[in-house]
Amino acid sequence: MENKDIPYKIYLEENEMPKYWYNVRADMKKKPAPLLNPGTHQPMSAADLAPVFCEELIQQELDNDTRYYPIPQEIRDFYKMYRPSPLVRAYCLEEKLGTPAKIYYKFEGNNTSGSHKLNSAIAQAYYAKKQGLKGVTTETGAGQWGTALSMACSYFDLDCKVYMVKVSYEQKPFRREVMRVYGASVTPSPSETTQIGKKILSEHPGTGGSLGCAISEAVEVAVSNPGYRYVLGSVLNQVLLHQSIIGVETKTALDKYGITPDIIIGCAGGGSNLGGLISPFMGEKLRGEKDYRIIAVEPASCPSFTRGVYAYDFADTGMVCPLAKMYTLGSDFIPAPNHAGGLRYHGMSPILSELYDEGLMEAVSVTQTKVFEAAEQFARVEGILPAPESSHAIRVAIDEALKCKETGEEKTIVFGLTGTGYFDLVAYEKFHNGEMTDYIPTDEELAKYRAKLPQID
Ligand SMILES: *Cc1c(COP(=O)(O)O)cnc(C)c1O
């Protein structure tokens, strides 16, 4: 093994931690397309968004120009409890692979929610509190976002109402219980507590629910209860802004040791961790200062970038949210039951969609069993049990490192390890028992959903 002048873990001192979020939109020549009102197809104004979202978050959502946002002191104080997250040099993985590549990963799983989602949850809860709200509502599928938000709300003493997709509510009782530890109320969706929930239940008795349906319920509760707003854990510009903490920390740590990455890799569900990780690097690329290869990794069962179209679409199945221009498979698309719950979203962040459309980043899709093979290989040498979502990035990092082995190139690879997989052991069990499937949608199937996209002129 080589002489390790770079430590296994590059930490930042408290005084080196980022004091600002970086808004990559400020450096984009072509800005992401605006959200549209689903009724009039006109751009959503701050006033249109006000009944649903918190005021300051709306301002962040619509702001394409401010480059740096100072992180409020209260949020920085909370970040200090679990940040900076370590940037780890994967020496053991490199040795196991026999690659000359240098592999680093930014590990976001060191908090109770087990993922990067807490970075935005705490910011959103802070602005809700500052506005004097009583509470917030949201949906959660696999439960990572709901857990992160319940932690953030309890810190700021806000009520937190989580609509959890019914099948997950029943299959993941432990996540539900963690949310209740933090005082959130967790309702299986669809439920009898909303008009839309009652309607869906009467039309589809016994349904296990869906993310789209849970969003519709959460939005209805927010707009019909004074003092409540709805919050979302990915896709939106504001969420990428908060998640830029991941990238700014990563860049600060690399700069300390004079390291320049060649390839930056992240998994992409709604695009928030990847968008956050790449932000400052993409900024350099956009300003023409540096060049990096940036790779988004998505499941072959839900291939928004690699097989979707760049078009306006509904953000939710209930069609209540604004229209967003993004790479999408169509809002009716229901992906096969892939075990990476956090990557099962039909659309993609409008910011990343625009960057991808301009050829500033690449995307690849990978099948589930290949992802779990990489997850296990990683777990055995690096000592962390990775989340299935994160393991998509591990798969492609390993593939790129193996290419370096063939060519002898000493490339530097950085990838985002978004979280831990302790609540995903049923998926690991399926993998071990050989019961995991690799469903890939056919072109005909995708065309069917594409035909239903809203027509915007
Ligand atoms: C939610 C989640 C993701 C995907 O969400 P993005 O918004 O694309 O980052 C990835 N990894 C983990 C662990 C998650 O919980």
The ligand as an SDF file (V2000), in Angstrom:
LIG
                    3D

 15 15  0  0  0  0  0  0  0  0999 V2000
  -33.5400   10.3650   -0.7880 C   0  0  0  0  0  0  0  0  0  0  0  0
  -32.2260    9.7050   -0.9340 C   0  0  0  0  0  0  0  0  0  0  0  0
  -31.5100    9.7540   -2.1550 C   0  0  0  0  0  0  0  0  0  0  0  0
  -32.0360   10.3780   -3.4130 C   0  0  0  0  0  0  0  0  0  0  0  0
  -32.4710   11.6870   -3.3430 O   0  0  0  0  0  0  0  0  0  0  0  0
  -31.7560   12.8660   -4.1270 P   0  0  0  0  0  0  0  0  0  0  0  0
  -32.6730   14.0130   -3.9400 O   0  0  0  0  0  0  0  0  0  0  0  0
  -31.6130   12.4470   -5.5600 O   0  0  0  0  0  0  0  0  0  0  0  0
  -30.4480   13.0750   -3.4890 O   0  0  0  0  0  0  0  0  0  0  0  0
  -30.2590    9.1720   -2.1960 C   0  0  0  0  0  0  0  0  0  0  0  0
  -29.7340    8.5440   -1.1340 N   0  0  0  0  0  0  0  0  0  0  0  0
  -30.3840    8.4690    0.0480 C   0  0  0  0  0  0  0  0  0  0  0  0
  -29.7470    7.7470    1.1790 C   0  0  0  0  0  0  0  0  0  0  0  0
  -31.6470    9.0500    0.1830 C   0  0  0  0  0  0  0  0  0  0  0  0
  -32.2920    8.9660    1.3570 O   0  0  0  0  0  0  0  0  0  0  0  0
  1  2  1  0
  2  3  1  0
  2 14  2  0
  3  4  1  0
  3 10  2  0
  4  5  1  0
  5  6  1  0
  6  7  2  0
  6  8  1  0
  6  9  1  0
 10 11  1  0
 11 12  2  0
 12 13  1  0
 12 14  1  0
 14 15  1  0
M  END
$$$$
